[in-house]
Amino acid sequence: QWSSSYYAPVSTSLAADPAYVILYNPGSSAIDVKYDTATLSGQTVTVAGNSTRYVLMPASAAHFYTEASGSTAAPKFFAVSVIDADATSNATHDWSYSLVPDSYLTDKFVVAWGPGNGNTPLANGTISGINGSPVWVTPTANTEIFIDSATVTVKDGSGTVITGTLVSGVTYKYSVKTLQSYRLFDTSDNDQSGLTVYTKDGTLITAAWGEDPSIAGAGAPYLDMGTTVLPFPDYVFTKASAEANPGDLNTVVEL
């Protein structure tokens, strides 16, 4: 299930606690892994056989990939991301997640569990305190994402709030750009659990839930943890029909 293409949605939001993507080459020969960010394209890191290299994430998402050469298919590799991975003070906001292979991505995801901190919910379900663990998402192309909630705040990689447009009921749409890292905060209860995000034009999206070093403090109640948000398997069914005897030139459809 390893791939030659992955997207990393989690950016470096605090320079002192950076995010890195670790690349592993399972083959015996060296490979060139390229990566694009919101501002750079075609950057290359060479990974020796049976070895790892790492890339510092900028304040954006990134696409990591290898390319085919002649009749040789693009070599496969594995990628994980580690947050707060600096060499010295690295125990304040530390967590990690696995990147999802490009071929497994869909145009929708649902967050299973994503509390903003570790405080015990109140009787109405609200988690008191600061929401320090958002959902991080990036699209594979410029598109609009739809969120079925009127209480979600969306921030880009610089921390600027993105304004949504009400579509219907409590569904809002947001214009998003490829390889930008967006953070989603549910401000109604400080809990992203159950959050549903999707596109309507087929654009693929990928996401992770985890601690934001630029917001969360050290220690309790903040959660030094995170996980991949798995793609939602949305199935599309179509049906078609054809006349069994189209050569008889009459107007009767034989089934």
Residue frames relative to the residue before (quaternion, step in Angstrom):
aa qw qx qy qz dx dy dz
Q 1.0000 0.0000 0.0000 0.0000 0.00 0.00 0.00
W 0.4249 0.6718 -0.4929 0.3539 3.58 1.21 0.26
S 0.2548 -0.7977 0.5411 0.0766 3.52 -1.15 0.66
S 0.4321 -0.6573 0.5417 0.2964 3.53 -1.38 0.04
S 0.7676 0.2635 -0.1592 0.5622 3.60 1.28 0.18
Y 0.0771 0.7841 -0.6080 0.0979 3.57 -0.87 1.05
Y 0.2261 -0.7335 0.6203 0.1616 3.54 -1.30 0.49
A 0.2015 -0.7704 0.5972 0.0967 3.58 -0.98 0.92
P 0.2336 -0.8301 0.4907 0.1250 3.65 -0.37 1.16
V 0.6668 0.5222 -0.3045 0.4358 3.61 1.16 -0.52
S 0.2132 -0.7925 0.5646 0.0881 3.55 -0.69 1.13
T 0.5341 -0.5338 0.5079 0.4146 3.55 -1.34 -0.11
S 0.1180 -0.8215 0.5566 0.0388 3.58 -0.47 1.19
L 0.7608 0.1704 -0.1153 0.6156 3.58 1.31 -0.31
A 0.4497 -0.7380 0.4313 0.2592 3.58 -0.49 1.20
A 0.6508 0.5328 -0.3214 0.4351 3.59 1.05 -0.70
D 0.7610 0.2308 -0.1344 0.5912 3.59 1.23 -0.48
P 0.0299 -0.8752 0.4829 0.0071 3.59 0.56 1.16
A 0.3771 -0.6662 0.5891 0.2588 3.51 -1.39 0.32
Y 0.1009 -0.7788 0.6178 0.0403 3.55 -1.05 0.84
V 0.2314 -0.7091 0.6363 0.1969 3.55 -1.29 0.40
I 0.2131 -0.7790 0.5830 0.0889 3.56 -0.80 1.10
L 0.1799 -0.7981 0.5731 0.0477 3.55 -0.75 1.13
Y 0.0927 -0.7989 0.5933 0.0357 3.58 -0.87 0.95
N 0.2045 -0.7686 0.5996 0.0887 3.55 -0.88 1.03
P 0.2277 -0.8152 0.5172 0.1267 3.63 -0.39 1.17
G 0.5918 0.5979 -0.3637 0.4001 3.60 1.24 -0.23
S 0.5865 -0.5976 0.4260 0.3426 3.53 -1.32 0.18
S 0.7095 0.4055 -0.2451 0.5216 3.58 1.24 -0.40
A 0.5826 -0.5919 0.4297 0.3544 3.56 -1.16 0.62
I 0.1274 -0.7756 0.6139 0.0735 3.56 -1.16 0.65
D 0.3469 -0.6998 0.5802 0.2307 3.55 -1.26 0.48
V 0.1237 -0.7750 0.6178 0.0493 3.55 -0.64 1.15
K 0.1993 -0.7805 0.5847 0.0962 3.56 -0.72 1.08
Y 0.0278 -0.7999 0.5978 0.0446 3.54 -1.20 0.40
D 0.2104 -0.7464 0.6234 0.0994 3.50 -1.23 0.77
T 0.1325 -0.7542 0.6361 0.0945 3.56 -1.17 0.65
A 0.7334 -0.3979 0.2882 0.4698 3.58 -1.24 -0.15
T 0.7920 0.2924 -0.1455 0.5158 3.61 1.13 -0.55
L 0.7558 0.3012 -0.1724 0.5553 3.62 1.21 -0.32
S 0.0654 -0.7907 0.6069 0.0468 3.58 -1.14 0.58
G 0.8265 0.2765 -0.1936 0.4504 3.54 -1.21 0.58
Q 0.3260 0.7248 -0.5384 0.2802 3.58 1.12 0.53
T 0.1741 -0.8176 0.5458 0.0580 3.60 -0.98 0.81
V 0.0271 -0.7543 0.6555 0.0233 3.53 -1.12 0.81
T 0.2891 -0.7660 0.5535 0.1526 3.58 -0.79 1.04
V 0.1266 -0.7911 0.5976 0.0320 3.55 -0.80 1.09
A 0.3841 -0.7341 0.5146 0.2208 3.58 -0.59 1.14
G 0.6645 -0.5143 0.3669 0.3992 3.55 -1.27 0.40
N 0.8484 0.0632 -0.0884 0.5181 3.57 -1.03 0.89
S 0.5964 0.5606 -0.3426 0.4612 3.56 1.12 0.73
T 0.3449 -0.7216 0.5610 0.2135 3.55 -1.34 0.14
R 0.0569 -0.7313 0.6753 0.0777 3.52 -1.38 0.42
Y 0.2134 -0.7819 0.5663 0.1496 3.56 -1.16 0.33
V 0.2192 -0.7584 0.6067 0.0936 3.54 -1.26 0.64
L 0.3943 -0.7045 0.5434 0.2299 3.57 -0.91 0.96
M 0.3493 -0.7394 0.5375 0.2056 3.56 -0.77 1.04
P 0.3703 -0.7059 0.5526 0.2433 3.61 -1.01 0.77
A 0.6718 -0.4472 0.3671 0.4626 3.58 -1.22 -0.44
S 0.6388 0.4388 -0.3446 0.5298 3.55 0.96 0.96
A 0.5833 -0.5231 0.4616 0.4158 3.52 -1.33 -0.05
A 0.2031 -0.7800 0.5772 0.1310 3.60 -1.27 -0.04
H 0.2568 -0.7270 0.6176 0.1553 3.53 -1.30 0.55
F 0.1126 -0.7893 0.6030 0.0263 3.58 -0.72 1.13
Y 0.1448 0.8077 -0.5504 0.1540 3.58 -0.80 0.98
T 0.2467 -0.7092 0.6298 0.1987 3.53 -1.35 0.29
E 0.3321 -0.7581 0.5324 0.1773 3.57 -1.23 0.43
A 0.5365 -0.6099 0.4780 0.3342 3.54 -1.20 0.60
S 0.1600 -0.7655 0.6159 0.0955 3.55 -1.23 0.52
G 0.8178 -0.0798 0.0092 0.5698 3.56 -0.35 1.24
S 0.7953 -0.2188 0.2008 0.5286 3.57 -0.72 -1.10
T 0.5625 0.6012 -0.3821 0.4197 3.58 1.30 -0.03
A 0.4309 -0.7154 0.4898 0.2503 3.57 -0.74 1.05
A 0.6284 -0.5197 0.4115 0.4071 3.55 -1.22 0.43
P 0.4382 -0.7163 0.4684 0.2747 3.63 -0.69 1.01
K 0.4028 -0.7144 0.5246 0.2283 3.54 -1.11 0.77
F 0.0283 -0.7726 0.6343 0.0004 3.52 -1.23 0.60
F 0.3657 -0.7050 0.5544 0.2486 3.59 -1.29 0.06
A 0.0838 -0.8172 0.5702 0.0101 3.57 -1.06 0.73
V 0.0132 0.7558 -0.6545 0.0137 3.55 -1.06 0.87
S 0.2817 -0.7492 0.5722 0.1787 3.55 -1.22 0.46
V 0.1389 -0.7732 0.6166 0.0520 3.54 -1.09 0.82
I 0.1995 -0.7882 0.5761 0.0838 3.57 -0.82 1.05
D 0.7862 0.1594 -0.2224 0.5542 3.56 -1.06 0.93
A 0.3224 0.7866 -0.4515 0.2710 3.53 0.93 1.04
D 0.3020 0.7505 -0.5362 0.2408 3.60 1.08 0.61
A 0.6510 -0.5934 0.3324 0.3368 3.56 -1.20 0.50
T 0.7653 0.3697 -0.1945 0.4897 3.60 1.11 -0.49
S 0.8172 0.1273 -0.0463 0.5602 3.60 0.17 -1.28
N 0.2231 0.8247 -0.4755 0.2099 3.56 0.19 1.29
A 0.5783 0.6050 -0.3701 0.4032 3.60 1.12 0.53
T 0.5281 0.6649 -0.3968 0.3486 3.59 1.23 0.18
H 0.8119 0.0836 -0.0014 0.5778 3.57 0.89 -0.97
D 0.2846 0.8173 -0.4643 0.1885 3.59 1.03 0.70
W 0.2788 0.7091 -0.6164 0.1988 3.54 -0.94 1.05
S 0.1656 -0.7926 0.5796 0.0923 3.56 -1.24 0.16
Y 0.0719 -0.7749 0.6247 0.0649 3.55 -1.33 0.20
S 0.4534 -0.6664 0.5196 0.2835 3.57 -1.25 0.44
L 0.4245 -0.6766 0.5363 0.2727 3.56 -1.02 0.79
V 0.3895 -0.7225 0.5259 0.2232 3.57 -1.03 0.82
P 0.5059 -0.6457 0.4674 0.3296 3.63 -0.84 0.89
D 0.6253 -0.5764 0.3907 0.3523 3.55 -1.04 0.87
S 0.6897 0.5151 -0.2836 0.4226 3.58 0.90 -0.96
Y 0.6747 0.4845 -0.2948 0.4725 3.62 1.22 -0.29
L 0.5170 0.6702 -0.4147 0.3340 3.59 1.20 -0.24
T 0.1457 -0.7617 0.6243 0.0941 3.56 -1.24 0.56
D 0.5791 -0.5914 0.4318 0.3583 3.57 -1.31 -0.05
K 0.7431 0.3183 -0.2018 0.5530 3.60 1.22 0.39
F 0.0536 0.7706 -0.6346 -0.0238 3.55 -1.23 0.50
V 0.1909 -0.7373 0.6377 0.1157 3.52 -1.32 0.51
V 0.3515 -0.7402 0.5349 0.2057 3.58 -0.76 1.04
A 0.3453 -0.7577 0.5162 0.2006 3.58 -0.64 1.09
W 0.7929 -0.0668 0.1088 0.5958 3.60 0.79 -1.06
G 0.2147 0.8059 -0.5220 0.1786 3.57 -0.59 1.10
P 0.0394 0.8289 -0.5563 0.0448 3.63 0.61 1.05
G 0.5160 -0.6673 0.4534 0.2877 3.54 -1.17 0.64
N 0.7714 -0.0718 0.0128 0.6322 3.57 1.27 -0.36
G 0.6389 -0.5911 0.3652 0.3302 3.57 -1.29 0.07
N 0.3906 0.7270 -0.4892 0.2821 3.61 1.20 0.21
T 0.5359 -0.6141 0.4712 0.3371 3.58 -1.13 0.64
P 0.4791 -0.6833 0.4606 0.3025 3.62 -0.78 0.96
L 0.4870 -0.6417 0.5108 0.3001 3.54 -1.18 0.67
A 0.7434 -0.4086 0.2783 0.4505 3.57 -1.29 0.06
N 0.7115 0.4320 -0.2558 0.4916 3.60 1.08 -0.67
G 0.6141 -0.5881 0.3287 0.4110 3.59 1.30 0.19
T 0.5279 0.6459 -0.4077 0.3714 3.60 1.23 -0.19
I 0.2841 -0.7288 0.5985 0.1728 3.56 -1.02 0.86
S 0.3391 -0.7684 0.5071 0.1935 3.59 -0.53 1.15
G 0.6684 0.4950 -0.3673 0.4162 3.57 -1.21 0.49
I 0.6800 -0.4868 0.3688 0.4057 3.54 -1.34 -0.18
N 0.4193 -0.6895 0.5380 0.2436 3.55 -1.03 0.86
G 0.0137 -0.8618 0.5050 -0.0448 3.57 -0.11 1.29
S 0.7296 0.3716 -0.2242 0.5285 3.60 1.26 -0.01
P 0.0458 -0.8367 0.5458 -0.0063 3.60 0.16 1.24
V 0.4832 -0.5681 0.5459 0.3818 3.51 -1.39 -0.25
W 0.2202 -0.7716 0.5884 0.0996 3.56 -0.86 1.03
V 0.0312 0.8202 -0.5670 0.0689 3.60 -0.76 1.00
T 0.0062 -0.7699 0.6375 0.0287 3.54 -1.21 0.59
P 0.3315 -0.7242 0.5620 0.2233 3.60 -1.09 0.66
T 0.4955 -0.6607 0.4749 0.3040 3.58 -1.20 0.46
A 0.7688 0.0993 -0.0934 0.6247 3.59 1.33 0.00
N 0.6374 -0.4899 0.4026 0.4378 3.56 -1.25 0.23
T 0.1797 0.7905 -0.5584 0.1760 3.59 -0.77 0.98
E 0.4107 -0.6289 0.5633 0.3442 3.52 -1.31 -0.46
I 0.1882 -0.7580 0.6116 0.1262 3.56 -0.93 0.90
F 0.2548 -0.7563 0.5895 0.1248 3.53 -1.15 0.74
I 0.0757 -0.7874 0.6118 0.0052 3.56 -0.94 0.95
D 0.3124 -0.7723 0.5282 0.1641 3.56 -0.72 1.09
S 0.5997 0.5168 -0.3902 0.4701 3.56 0.59 1.17
A 0.3323 -0.7466 0.5449 0.1876 3.55 -1.02 0.85
T 0.7118 0.4671 -0.2415 0.4657 3.59 1.27 -0.16
V 0.4870 0.6486 -0.4423 0.3828 3.59 1.17 0.51
T 0.2011 -0.7447 0.6257 0.1161 3.55 -1.00 0.92
V 0.1615 -0.7895 0.5893 0.0575 3.58 -0.85 1.03
K 0.0535 -0.7928 0.6072 -0.0014 3.57 -0.84 1.06
D 0.3851 -0.7050 0.5407 0.2496 3.56 -1.11 0.66
G 0.7816 -0.3770 0.2274 0.4418 3.57 -1.29 -0.07
S 0.6889 0.4589 -0.2801 0.4862 3.58 1.17 -0.50
G 0.5711 -0.6081 0.3728 0.4063 3.56 1.29 -0.07
T 0.4730 0.6706 -0.4409 0.3635 3.58 1.28 0.12
V 0.4310 -0.7011 0.5071 0.2561 3.57 -0.92 0.93
I 0.2612 -0.7536 0.5885 0.1324 3.57 -0.92 1.01
T 0.3289 -0.7638 0.5266 0.1763 3.57 -0.76 1.05
G 0.2625 -0.7744 0.5602 0.1326 3.54 -0.91 0.97
T 0.3561 -0.7056 0.5710 0.2221 3.54 -1.36 0.25
L 0.4320 -0.6980 0.5057 0.2655 3.58 -0.81 0.99
V 0.2307 -0.7833 0.5673 0.1064 3.57 -0.80 1.08
S 0.7252 -0.2858 0.2196 0.5867 3.55 0.83 -1.05
G 0.8244 0.1506 -0.1217 0.5318 3.55 -1.09 0.69
V 0.7287 -0.3353 0.2845 0.5249 3.56 -0.51 -1.24
T 0.4662 0.6725 -0.4435 0.3656 3.60 1.21 0.42
Y 0.0765 -0.7918 0.6059 0.0018 3.54 -0.81 1.10
K 0.2072 -0.7558 0.6036 0.1466 3.57 -1.18 0.58
Y 0.1498 -0.7785 0.6079 0.0430 3.52 -1.16 0.79
S 0.3649 -0.7026 0.5649 0.2324 3.58 -0.95 0.87
V 0.0014 -0.8139 0.5782 -0.0570 3.58 -0.69 1.13
K 0.3337 -0.7542 0.5417 0.1623 3.53 -1.20 0.62
T 0.6150 -0.5778 0.4005 0.3571 3.52 -1.14 0.72
L 0.8601 0.1209 -0.1403 0.4754 3.53 -1.10 0.93
Q 0.4564 0.5824 -0.5126 0.4357 3.56 1.14 0.57
S 0.3266 -0.7304 0.5667 0.1967 3.58 -1.08 0.72
Y 0.0795 -0.8129 0.5769 0.0003 3.55 -0.53 1.21
R 0.2087 -0.7717 0.5918 0.1034 3.57 -1.07 0.83
L 0.1877 -0.7986 0.5690 0.0573 3.55 -0.82 1.06
F 0.0518 -0.7960 0.6026 -0.0231 3.56 -0.77 1.12
D 0.2498 -0.7389 0.6036 0.1654 3.59 -0.82 0.95
T 0.2113 -0.8369 0.4981 0.0826 3.55 -0.28 1.29
S 0.5337 0.6428 -0.4133 0.3621 3.59 1.22 -0.15
D 0.8279 0.0458 0.0115 0.5588 3.58 0.97 -0.85
N 0.4418 -0.7121 0.4371 0.3267 3.61 1.31 0.17
D 0.6196 0.4941 -0.3414 0.5054 3.57 1.11 0.73
Q 0.2504 -0.7996 0.5333 0.1163 3.58 -0.63 1.15
S 0.3753 0.7396 -0.4861 0.2754 3.61 1.24 0.05
G 0.8149 0.2417 -0.1979 0.4882 3.55 -0.92 0.94
L 0.4272 0.7126 -0.4618 0.3105 3.59 1.26 -0.04
T 0.1418 -0.7981 0.5840 0.0442 3.59 -0.83 1.03
V 0.0051 -0.7939 0.6051 -0.0600 3.57 -0.80 1.09
Y 0.1232 0.8055 -0.5687 0.1120 3.59 -0.90 0.86
T 0.3136 -0.6882 0.6080 0.2417 3.53 -1.37 0.19
K 0.3620 -0.7414 0.5231 0.2137 3.57 -1.25 0.35
D 0.6755 0.4836 -0.2978 0.4703 3.58 1.26 -0.11
G 0.6293 -0.5701 0.3271 0.4146 3.58 1.26 0.28
T 0.4374 0.6940 -0.4691 0.3270 3.60 1.23 -0.02
L 0.3952 -0.7297 0.5130 0.2194 3.57 -0.87 0.99
I 0.0998 -0.7795 0.6167 0.0460 3.55 -1.15 0.69
T 0.1005 -0.7766 0.6179 0.0703 3.55 -1.22 0.47
A 0.0729 -0.8285 0.5540 -0.0362 3.56 -1.05 0.78
A 0.0899 -0.7440 0.6570 0.0823 3.51 -1.41 0.29
W 0.2564 -0.7230 0.6127 0.1900 3.56 -1.23 0.48
G 0.3611 0.7423 -0.5154 0.2301 3.57 -0.92 0.85
E 0.7334 -0.4762 0.3038 0.3783 3.50 -1.38 0.35
D 0.2797 -0.7472 0.5858 0.1421 3.55 -1.04 0.91
P 0.3712 -0.7699 0.4712 0.2179 3.64 -0.36 1.19
S 0.6526 0.5284 -0.3258 0.4344 3.60 1.10 -0.54
I 0.7392 0.3706 -0.2119 0.5209 3.60 1.25 -0.24
A 0.7137 0.4676 -0.2674 0.4478 3.58 0.77 -1.04
G 0.3833 -0.7071 0.5471 0.2320 3.55 -1.10 0.73
A 0.6284 -0.5199 0.4103 0.4079 3.56 -1.32 -0.11
G 0.8309 0.2207 -0.1594 0.4854 3.56 -1.02 0.79
A 0.7815 -0.3233 0.2466 0.4731 3.55 -1.35 -0.25
P 0.6110 -0.1664 -0.7685 -0.0919 1.54 -2.14 1.34
Y 0.4249 0.7325 -0.4539 0.2771 3.60 1.22 0.19
L 0.3875 -0.7587 0.5008 0.1532 3.52 -1.14 0.82
D 0.2147 -0.7664 0.5951 0.1116 3.56 -0.54 1.19
M 0.5479 0.5742 -0.4196 0.4404 3.55 0.49 1.22
G 0.0710 0.7791 -0.6210 0.0488 3.51 -1.30 0.31
T 0.1026 -0.8010 0.5880 0.0467 3.55 -1.25 0.23
T 0.5880 -0.5367 0.4646 0.3877 3.53 -1.32 0.27
V 0.2823 -0.6995 0.6230 0.2069 3.57 -1.08 0.72
L 0.3482 -0.7875 0.4710 0.1917 3.56 -0.40 1.23
P 0.5513 -0.6027 0.4557 0.3538 3.60 -1.07 0.68
F 0.4002 -0.7048 0.5359 0.2366 3.57 -1.11 0.74
P 0.3390 -0.7675 0.5037 0.2056 3.63 -0.64 1.06
D 0.0195 -0.8178 0.5737 -0.0414 3.55 0.13 1.32
Y 0.1963 -0.8105 0.5448 0.0878 3.58 -0.54 1.17
V 0.1743 -0.7679 0.6113 0.0788 3.56 -1.09 0.82
F 0.1068 -0.8054 0.5824 0.0258 3.58 -0.71 1.10
T 0.0450 -0.7708 0.6349 0.0268 3.55 -1.11 0.76
K 0.1470 -0.7736 0.6056 0.1147 3.56 -1.23 0.38
A 0.0696 -0.7867 0.6132 0.0143 3.54 -1.20 0.60
S 0.1179 -0.7842 0.6054 0.0687 3.56 -1.23 0.43
A 0.0622 -0.7780 0.6243 0.0334 3.55 -1.27 0.45
E 0.5396 -0.6206 0.4535 0.3436 3.59 -1.09 0.67
A 0.4884 -0.6899 0.4561 0.2785 3.55 -0.93 0.92
N 0.8013 0.1551 -0.0714 0.5734 3.59 1.09 -0.65
P 0.0224 -0.8567 0.5153 0.0086 3.60 0.48 1.14
G 0.6255 0.5911 -0.3390 0.3800 3.62 1.18 -0.33
D 0.5734 0.6263 -0.3897 0.3566 3.63 1.18 -0.16
L 0.3628 -0.7985 0.4248 0.2242 3.58 1.35 -0.01
N 0.5312 0.5905 -0.4559 0.4016 3.63 1.10 0.49
T 0.5709 -0.6146 0.4287 0.3354 3.56 -1.26 0.04
V 0.5308 0.6170 -0.4096 0.4120 3.56 1.26 0.22
V 0.2690 -0.7529 0.5804 0.1548 3.57 -0.86 1.00
E 0.1879 -0.7772 0.5930 0.0948 3.57 -0.61 1.13
L 0.2271 -0.7894 0.5593 0.1115 3.59 -0.82 1.02
